Amino acid sequence: MNTADKKHLIDAAGNHYLDWLESEAIHIMREVAAECSNPALLFSGGKDSVVLLRIAEKAFHPGKFPFPLVHIDTGHNFAEVIEFRDRRTAELGEHLIVRRVEESIKRGTVRLRNPETDSRNAAQAVTLLETITEFQFDACIGGARRDEEKARAKERIFSFRDEFGQWNPRAQRPELWDLYNTRLHPGENMRVFPISNWTELDVWQYIAREKLALPSIYFAHERQVISRNGFLVPLTDLTQIQKNEVVETRIVRFRTVGDISCTCPVASDAATVEAIIAETAISRVTERGATRMDDQASEASMEHRKKAGYF
């Protein structure tokens, strides 16, 4: 068998696997629409939520989505991502609901030592719960994946949350033969993760196959950064240089996007989706492990946040 034939077989196998993942995600998305009375799709402009939008398109177009898009805006997001969020929503013609952590700070439901510079990442949980209450959402569809982090590996596709929005890893519902228990009492809700079984590599291969647009910061670009505790911290008004540190201009890209105060790029010259796929295939560090400072506080930091209502 020649090299071209081998490549064809590999590509065919990869596409077959992506077809299976896509089919499962479409089934889950339709299950939410059928079983939940008032769902919402969480859309931040990041790569995983971009994939969710394509899944929703395939599940429901040419009709409108049977749910609004929702973004919990920390106010500390990268400008490129917010611009992309608004542009993509306008292209789809779907309804976007934005609720801001800043509004929760003004109400006094979120209290930070220094609201101007402290990370607002964990505070999103409060604003999300307030948004769920405001609109009476019974399900929020999100782009979390099991390969991202230990706590997320414990979570079911249909993740039950109690009347306080809390997640109990010991009270997960069984999911056998693609059967999902969506029964809820008043005040309870579900977080639903259609791409839970996907890996970072699957996401990028799907982006390549579907030719999906993304915010520019996912691709290699020059940025001023500071080496700090094993991370490349972007130099911004929120993340400023500290004593004895040095600012460098490096070629970097972001593997994940989130609150500026806790999200770091990685050194990379991968400027195309194909180059990112090649780089991801040999990576030995998870995207959150390489880029999210808030996950380094303790082994259980994500689990504690999720128990309090985080995504």
N, C-alpha and C positions, 0 to 999 in steps of 0.2 A: 504494500500500500504506500503510495507516494505521500509527500508532505501535504499537498493540496487536499487529498482525500481525507487524511487524518484531521486536518483543520475543519473540513466540512462536517465530519462526524462529531467533533467536539462542539462546534457551533450549534449543530442540530440538537445535541443533548442539552446544551445550556439553554437554548430557547424552549425546549420541552419543559425543563425545570421551571423556567420563568413563567411559562404558560400555566403550570400547576399552581404556583404561588399566586399569580394574578387571579386565576379562577377561584381559589379559596378566598382571597380578599374581596372579590366581587360578591361572592356568596354571603360573606359576613356583612358587607355593607348593605346588601338587600335584606338580610335578616334584621338588621337594626331598623330599617325603614318599615318592615312589616310588623315587628313586634313592639317597637317603642313608639309612644304617642307624640313625643316632642324632642327629637334628638338634635344635636348640633355637631358640626365638624370643626375641630380645632385646626386653624390654619395660621402658621407663623411666617410663612415664606421660606422655611427651611426645606432641605431636600426631601425629608421623609413626608412632610405634609404636601409637597409638590406631587410626590408619588400618590398620595391619598386622593388628591384632586383628579389625577388621571384615572384611578380606580373608580371614583364616583362618576366621572364622565362615561366610562364604559358600562357602569351599572345602570345609569339612568338617562343618558342622552338618547334621543334629542329632547327629552323633557327637561324641566328644571330640576335641580337637586331638591329632594324632599326635606331639606334642612338648611338652615343658614350656616355661614362660615363664622367662626368666632376666634378672635385673637385677644389674648390677655397681654397687653403692652406694658412692659416694665418702665418705659420711658428712657431706658438705657440700651436700646437696641442699635445695631449697626444701621446706618442710614441706607446703605445699599439694599439691605433686606426689607426694610419698610417700603422703600420705593418699589421693589419687586412685588411685594405683597399687594399693594394697591393696584399696580399695573395688571397683574395676573387676574385679580378679582374682577377688574373692569373688563378684561378680555372675555372672561367667562360670562359676564352679566349676572353674576350671583350676588346675593345679599351678604355683606360683611358687617358683623357686629364687633366693635372694638371697645373694650373696657380697660381702663388704665389703673395701674398700681398707684399712680399719683392721686387718683380719686379716693382710693382707700386710705391713703395717708392723710388726706384732707378730712375724711370722715373720722379718723382716729382709730380705724380698725386695723391699720398697719402702723406700727411704730418702729422707727429705725433710729439708731444713735445719731447718724448723720444722713438724713434723707437725700442729700445731694450727691454723696459719693458711695455710701454703703451699697453692697450688692442687694438687688431687689429680686433675685432669682427665686428664693424660697418664698418671698412675700406674694408671688403670683398665686399661690394656693388660696390665700385669703380672697383675692379679687376673683378668682375662678369660682369659688364657692358662693360668693355674693352674686356673681353673674348667673350661676345655676339657679339660685333662689329667685332672682329678678325675673327670669324668663321661664322658670319652672321646667328646665330641661330635665328629662329623665335619662338621657344618655349623651355622653360626649365622646365622639370618635377621635382618637389620637394616633400619632405615628410612632409610638414607642415600640421598641423591638427587644426581644429577650437577650440578644447578644450584646446589648449596650452596657449592662450593669447587673450585678448580682441580684439586687432587689427586683429588677424588672424580669429576671429569669424565673422568679417565683410566681409571677402574675399570670392569671388566666387571660384569654382573649376577651371574654366578657368579665370585667373586673368589678365585683360588687362593692359599693360604697354605702355606708350606713347613713342615718339621718343627719349626722354631723359631717358628712363628706369624707369620713375616715376609711382607710383600707386596713383590713385585718388579714395578714398572710395566713393565719390559721383557720380562717373561715372562707376559704375559696370554694367555689362550686365546681363539681366535676363537669368535665366537657368530654363526653364520649360520643364517637361516631358523628361528629359535627352537630351535635344537639346541644343547644344553649338554653340555660334557665334564665329567663329575663324577668321573672316575677319580682315586683317591687311593692313595698308598702309606701304610703305617702311620705315624702321627704327623702326617700332613698333614691339613689341613682346608679347608673352604670358608667364605667369608662370602657370603651371598646377599642381594641387594637387590631385592625385587620391585617397589618403587616408584622405582627408579633413574631412570626416564624421566619421572617426574612433576616438576612445578614447585611452588614454594610456593603459587602461585595455584591449581593443580590440587588440592592438598591441602585448602585451605580451601573450595573449591567442593564437593569430595567430602564434607567434614565437614558442610557446609550441607545437601547432598542427603540424606545418611544420618542427619542429626540426631544427630551424635555428641557425647557429653558430653566436656568437657575440664577440666583444672585451672583454677581461677579466675584465676590470674595471667596467662593468655593474653588476658584482657579488661581494658579500662581500669579503673584503680583508683588511689587515692592512695598514694604511697610516698615515703619520704624517700630522696633521692638526692644524689650529689655529682658535679659536672661535673669529669671528669678525662680529659685526652688525647682529647677528642672523644666520650667515652662518658658515659652517665649511670650511675654506679656505685651500686648499692643500698647503703644504710647498714645494715650488719649487724655482728655480732661478728667476722666474718671479714674484712669490708671496711670498715675504720674510717676516719674522717676523718684527713687528713694536714695538715701545717702549711700555713697560708694558704688552706685550702679552706673552702668554705661549704656547709652542709647546706640543701637546699631540699626542700619538699614539692611534688611534681609529679604530674600525671595521666599515668600511663605504662601500658604493657603489655609483655609479653615476647613476642617473635617466636619465640624458641626457649628451651628450658630445659636447664640443665646444672649444673655445679659453680658454687656461689654465687660463688666467688672469681674466676671469669672470665666470668660471664654477666651481661649488662646489659640493662635494659629500654630501650624507646624512648619518646619523648614521643608520646602518642596519646590521643585521646578515643574510640577505637573500642571500644564496649562490647558489640557484638553481632557475630555471625559475618558478617552482611551488611555491616556497617561495615568489618570487617577485610578482606573481599574487595575492597571499593571502594578501601581504602587500599593494599592489596597490588598492585592492578592498576596503580597509578601510581608505585609505588616504584622507584627507580633504584639502590638499594643492596641487596645480597643480605642475607638474614637473619643469616648468620654475620659478614658484613662490618660490619653495624650493631650487633651485640650480643656478639661473642665476642672478648674481649681476647687470649685465647691464640693466635688465628690471626694476630695482628698482629706476632708476634715476628720473623718473616721471611716472604718470599714462599713459602718451601717448608716452613713450620712444620708444616702438616698432613701433607704428604708424608713428612716425617721421622718423625712419630708413627705414621703408617700402616705404614711400613716396619718399625717396631719392634713392631707387633702391634695397634695401635689399631683401633677400629671401622671 
